[in-house]
Amino acid sequence: MATGKKAARKRVRKSAAETTGTARRTRTAASTRWSQRVTRESDALDLKRGVFKLTSAKKIAASLKRSAEHSTRRKSGAYRSALSMLTFYINRAGKTLPKTQRTRLERAKVELKHQFGRD
């Protein structure tokens, strides 16, 4: 009798591939874009649209600084909020971020430091 129960359980279980494949297909668009929602609705900053797509590191840093200084919802200092949002964007983009844009954003970190006088 005990072996019959074990056999019944084995028939009910799904393989790991079946489980993950099903889970990926049933996800909604809202749950897959959580980092986009964080960028848009974060308590840290009210960002200008397309700030990370700007062509110059100085422009990116200036926009982040302006947003951080004018934000009433941030919980820490302006420099820390601006830098954390920039780092968040770089980390979430991961390997899909083109090398030219990644270097521009890394230079924006240095420029942000200069603009806040933290040399």
C-alpha positions in Angstrom: 0.0 0.0 0.0 2.8 2.4 0.8 4.5 1.8 -2.5 1.2 2.7 -4.3 1.1 6.1 -2.6 4.7 6.9 -3.7 3.9 5.8 -7.2 0.9 8.1 -7.3 3.0 11.1 -6.1 5.5 10.5 -8.8 2.9 10.7 -11.5 1.6 14.0 -10.2 5.0 15.8 -10.1 6.1 17.8 -13.0 9.6 18.2 -14.2 11.5 21.4 -13.5 11.5 22.3 -17.2 7.7 22.0 -17.4 7.3 24.1 -14.3 9.5 27.0 -15.4 8.2 27.0 -18.9 4.7 27.3 -17.7 5.6 30.0 -15.3 7.3 32.1 -17.9 4.4 31.9 -20.3 1.8 32.9 -17.6 3.7 36.0 -16.4 2.0 39.3 -17.0 3.7 42.3 -18.6 3.4 44.2 -15.3 5.4 41.7 -13.3 8.2 41.5 -15.9 8.8 45.3 -16.0 9.3 45.9 -12.2 12.6 47.8 -12.8 10.9 50.1 -15.3 8.2 50.8 -12.6 10.9 51.5 -10.0 12.6 54.0 -12.3 9.3 55.8 -13.1 7.6 55.7 -9.6 10.5 55.6 -7.2 10.5 57.7 -4.1 14.1 58.6 -4.8 13.7 61.0 -7.8 11.4 62.4 -10.4 13.5 61.8 -13.5 13.3 63.6 -16.8 12.1 61.2 -19.5 15.0 59.7 -21.5 17.7 61.0 -19.1 19.9 57.9 -19.5 19.7 58.1 -23.3 21.3 61.6 -23.4 24.4 61.9 -25.5 26.8 63.5 -23.0 27.9 62.3 -19.5 27.8 66.0 -18.3 24.1 66.3 -19.5 23.2 63.1 -17.8 24.9 64.2 -14.5 23.3 67.6 -14.7 19.8 66.2 -15.2 20.2 63.8 -12.3 21.5 66.5 -10.1 18.6 68.8 -11.0 16.1 66.0 -10.4 17.7 65.1 -7.1 17.8 68.6 -5.8 14.2 69.4 -6.7 12.7 66.1 -5.6 10.5 66.3 -2.5 10.1 62.6 -2.1 13.7 61.5 -1.7 14.7 59.9 1.6 18.5 60.6 1.6 20.8 63.3 0.3 20.6 64.6 -3.3 24.0 63.1 -4.3 23.2 59.7 -2.9 19.8 59.6 -4.5 21.2 60.6 -7.9 24.1 58.1 -7.8 21.9 55.3 -6.6 19.4 55.8 -9.5 22.3 55.9 -12.0 23.8 52.7 -10.5 20.4 51.0 -10.5 19.9 51.7 -14.2 23.4 50.4 -15.1 22.9 47.2 -13.0 19.4 46.5 -14.3 20.5 46.9 -17.9 23.2 44.3 -17.4 24.7 42.7 -20.5 22.2 44.2 -22.8 23.6 47.7 -22.3 25.8 48.7 -25.3 29.4 49.3 -24.4 29.3 52.9 -25.6 26.3 53.7 -23.4 27.8 51.9 -20.4 31.1 53.9 -20.6 29.0 57.1 -21.0 27.0 56.2 -17.9 30.2 55.3 -15.9 31.6 58.8 -16.9 28.4 60.3 -15.7 29.1 58.9 -12.3 32.4 60.7 -12.2 30.9 63.9 -13.5 28.1 63.7 -10.9 30.8 63.5 -8.2 32.4 66.6 -9.6 29.2 68.5 -9.9 28.4 67.8 -6.2 31.9 68.8 -5.2 32.9 65.4 -3.9 36.3 65.1 -5.5 
